[in-house]
Amino acid sequence: MNKGEVVDAVAAKAKITKKQADQVISAFLEVVTEAVANGEKITLVGFGSFERRERSEHEGRNPKTNEPMTIPATRVPAFSPGKQFKEKVAP
């Protein structure tokens, strides 16, 4: 399902226009992205949590040459599904 299909589904379920649904979804994604980028954790009870995680520097291998290399530390976005979401997907 892509963003357009999500917009259509939300518009139908909430009985609002597609334009309104698109604005709401775009605003939601923007808020989540900015908050996680700033190190905040967003928790939606029953759905899950969005947060920023730190990955430490670690040793890796170049797949072409098989030579060891150092992979630098970085920050990555992460999602942890909530209990209700997990139960719905895998009953």
C-alpha positions in Angstrom: 0.0 0.0 0.0 1.5 3.4 -1.0 0.7 6.8 0.4 -2.1 7.5 -2.2 -3.8 4.2 -1.2 -3.5 5.1 2.5 -5.0 8.5 1.8 -7.9 6.9 0.0 -8.5 4.4 2.8 -8.3 7.1 5.6 -10.6 9.4 3.7 -13.2 6.6 3.3 -12.9 5.4 6.9 -13.0 8.9 8.4 -15.6 10.2 5.9 -13.5 13.2 4.9 -12.2 14.4 1.6 -9.0 12.9 0.1 -7.4 16.4 0.3 -8.1 16.6 4.1 -6.8 13.0 4.6 -3.6 13.8 2.7 -3.1 17.0 4.8 -3.5 15.0 8.0 -1.3 12.1 7.0 1.4 14.5 5.7 1.3 16.5 8.9 1.5 13.3 11.0 4.5 12.1 9.1 6.2 15.5 9.4 5.6 15.6 13.2 6.9 12.1 13.7 10.0 12.7 11.6 10.9 16.0 13.3 10.3 14.5 16.8 12.4 11.4 16.2 15.1 13.5 14.5 15.2 15.6 17.7 15.6 12.5 19.9 12.1 12.4 21.2 10.1 9.1 21.5 6.6 9.0 20.2 4.3 6.3 21.7 0.9 5.5 20.3 -0.7 3.1 22.7 -1.8 -0.1 21.0 0.1 0.8 17.8 3.7 1.2 18.7 6.6 3.6 19.4 8.9 5.6 17.1 12.3 6.5 18.4 15.9 7.3 17.5 18.5 4.7 18.4 22.3 5.0 18.5 24.4 2.4 16.6 27.9 2.2 17.9 31.0 1.9 15.8 31.6 -1.7 14.8 33.8 -3.9 12.6 32.4 -5.0 9.3 33.7 -6.6 6.0 33.9 -5.2 2.5 31.7 -7.7 0.6 33.9 -7.4 -2.6 37.3 -7.8 -1.1 36.4 -9.4 2.3 38.7 -6.9 4.0 37.9 -5.8 7.5 36.6 -2.2 7.8 35.3 0.1 10.5 31.6 1.1 10.2 31.2 4.4 12.0 28.6 5.1 14.7 25.3 6.5 13.5 21.7 7.3 14.6 18.8 5.4 13.0 15.0 5.6 13.3 13.3 2.6 14.9 9.8 1.4 15.3 8.6 -1.0 18.0 5.1 -2.4 17.4 2.6 -2.3 20.3 0.9 -5.4 21.8 -2.4 -4.9 20.1 -0.7 -4.4 16.7 1.4 -7.5 17.1 -1.7 -9.5 18.2 -3.7 -8.3 15.1 -0.9 -9.3 12.7 0.0 -12.6 14.3 -3.0 -13.9 16.3 
